[in-house]
Amino acid sequence: MEALLLLIPLSVLLVFIALWIFFRASDDGQFDDLVGPGLRVLQDDDRPQHEAGAAEDDQSSVRSSNSSGNNTTSSILRK
């Protein structure tokens, strides 16, 4: 019985502290937008538009040169 005299006030105090932390976080805007930042990361493009096209052209030329090298390597490995 004596333990309840200590545990009940401590549990009530713990609940009030948890509620205070929750309401303080909600007042600071912690829970305003949960989806937006995740989508913003996926849609972020740091390169300007004119450089993005040039980079794709460079990658396609590298792919075409690598494809011929890959065939040579695979034919050597088969022998």
C-alpha positions as CSV (number, residue, x, y, z in Angstrom):
1,M,0.0,0.0,0.0
2,E,2.8,2.4,0.8
3,A,4.3,1.9,-2.7
4,L,1.0,3.1,-4.2
5,L,1.3,6.4,-2.3
6,L,4.6,7.0,-4.2
7,L,3.8,5.4,-7.6
8,I,0.4,7.1,-8.3
9,P,1.7,10.7,-7.9
10,L,4.8,9.8,-9.9
11,S,2.7,8.3,-12.7
12,V,0.4,11.4,-12.8
13,L,3.5,13.6,-12.9
14,L,4.9,11.5,-15.8
15,V,1.6,11.9,-17.7
16,F,1.6,15.6,-17.3
17,I,5.3,15.9,-18.4
18,A,4.5,13.8,-21.5
19,L,1.5,15.9,-22.4
20,W,3.5,19.1,-21.9
21,I,6.2,17.8,-24.3
22,F,3.6,16.8,-26.8
23,F,1.8,20.1,-26.8
24,R,5.0,22.0,-26.9
25,A,6.1,20.1,-30.0
26,S,2.8,20.7,-31.7
27,D,2.9,24.4,-30.9
28,D,6.4,24.6,-32.4
29,G,5.1,23.1,-35.7
30,Q,6.6,19.7,-35.4
31,F,3.5,17.9,-36.7
32,D,2.4,20.5,-39.3
33,D,3.5,18.7,-42.5
34,L,4.6,15.1,-42.3
35,V,4.4,14.3,-46.1
36,G,5.9,17.4,-47.7
37,P,9.5,17.1,-46.7
38,G,9.7,13.5,-47.9
39,L,8.3,14.4,-51.3
40,R,10.5,17.5,-51.5
41,V,13.6,15.3,-51.2
42,L,12.4,13.1,-54.1
43,Q,11.6,16.1,-56.4
44,D,14.7,18.1,-55.7
45,D,16.9,18.7,-58.6
46,D,20.1,20.7,-57.9
47,R,21.3,20.9,-61.5
48,P,20.0,23.6,-63.8
49,Q,17.9,22.5,-66.7
50,H,20.4,23.2,-69.5
51,E,23.1,21.2,-67.7
52,A,20.8,18.2,-67.1
53,G,20.4,17.7,-70.9
54,A,24.1,17.9,-71.4
55,A,24.8,15.3,-68.7
56,E,22.3,12.9,-70.3
57,D,24.1,13.3,-73.7
58,D,27.5,12.6,-72.0
59,Q,26.1,9.5,-70.3
60,S,24.6,8.1,-73.6
61,S,28.0,8.4,-75.3
62,V,29.7,6.6,-72.4
63,R,27.1,3.9,-72.6
64,S,27.6,3.3,-76.3
65,S,31.4,3.1,-75.8
66,N,31.0,0.7,-72.8
67,S,28.6,-1.5,-74.7
68,S,31.2,-2.4,-77.3
69,G,33.8,-3.0,-74.6
70,N,31.5,-5.2,-72.7
71,N,31.0,-7.4,-75.7
72,T,34.7,-7.8,-76.2
73,T,35.2,-8.6,-72.6
74,S,32.5,-11.2,-72.6
75,S,33.9,-12.8,-75.8
76,I,37.3,-13.0,-74.2
77,L,35.9,-14.6,-71.1
78,R,34.0,-17.2,-73.1
79,K,37.2,-18.5,-74.7
